[in-house]
């Protein structure tokens, strides 16, 4: 056979066994029981609706082609950004990316896993916000702004403390809170979890989230199957690269020789993310950090945009209407991939549906609620 020419006569070295992941708890349930409505005149939960006005491009069929195209070849409009290092209460820092002008209603943007101000979707949204009369500030999670963060810990899907600190700082600077926030993927999980934690005390007028991994365990399973393993490999490799740089001269939970063995989300989060951030193990991390259990406590008008073919999020992880707080609307599109939502007839005639939808929602919900404060109150830059 022709393929025999590729065989090697020398024996291959023995491969290290894969890391052991603790078994899943047999009967653990982290979802809260459904609540009974307290007022028959008010809706007891949110809505899940189909958006038939989005038609995915036929030249990018399936979930994977639009996801990859948007990640690699999307061309956001030109954008000028100002940068700020924000000190955190625990001695660490995050880096912020600001748009202009200063005197405009302020919208916080949260990127996805291993994203930054260079992420194409983030730049596209920031440019549209600027054009619509908002000022955007992108919270780059710890270690994502170009400089390694100081502490051994990093960021994770359930870490809402840095977002809460940013909102507090911006409110103190401007005398009024930001009008809205938008989160993508991991950033969407962080935002929705924080909104649920805050409940009626959340100071925003509106919020939006895109391509959210509502159930982290289910999404880790999905990313370990089929073609979606490509995304897992790319993202875990990026985290491994950062880990090697950060722990080159200090002790970490993994030795350098062990890093390559932890190539899945389950293995990486069990060996690195969980111990660095105070979780018992990967199951504890996923259970406590998934935003799904917090959705019914959201009391801020919130839009969630989700594709029914998201290669990161299985259908079983998408919440039902009775899991959503009364002011939450989940818009489910037929197709769209993960943080993509590309329409149009060809590579030369196409567009992105999601970001204009987000800005339209914010114009309708966030700006009127803050109009009486005047524009000057939003100069929250340092």
KAGINOR-V448931 format. One record per run of one state. SS is the DSSP state (~ for helix, > for strand, _ for the rest). FROM is the first residue (numbers start at 0). TO is the last residue. Records with the same first field share a line. If there is no record, write none. Layout:
SS: FROM-TO / FROM-TO
This chain:
_: 0-0 / 6-45 / 51-56 / 60-60 / 73-80 / 87-91 / 98-103 / 110-118 / 131-132 / 140-159 / 174-178 / 184-184 / 201-204 / 210-214 / 222-224 / 246-254 / 261-263 / 276-280 / 289-289 / 297-300 / 307-313 / 317-319 / 323-326 / 333-340 / 346-347 / 373-373 / 378-381
~: 1-5 / 57-59 / 61-72 / 119-130 / 160-173 / 185-200 / 215-221 / 225-245 / 255-260 / 264-275 / 281-288 / 290-296 / 314-316 / 320-322 / 352-372 / 374-377
>: 46-50 / 81-86 / 92-97 / 104-109 / 133-139 / 179-183 / 205-209 / 301-306 / 327-332 / 341-345 / 348-351
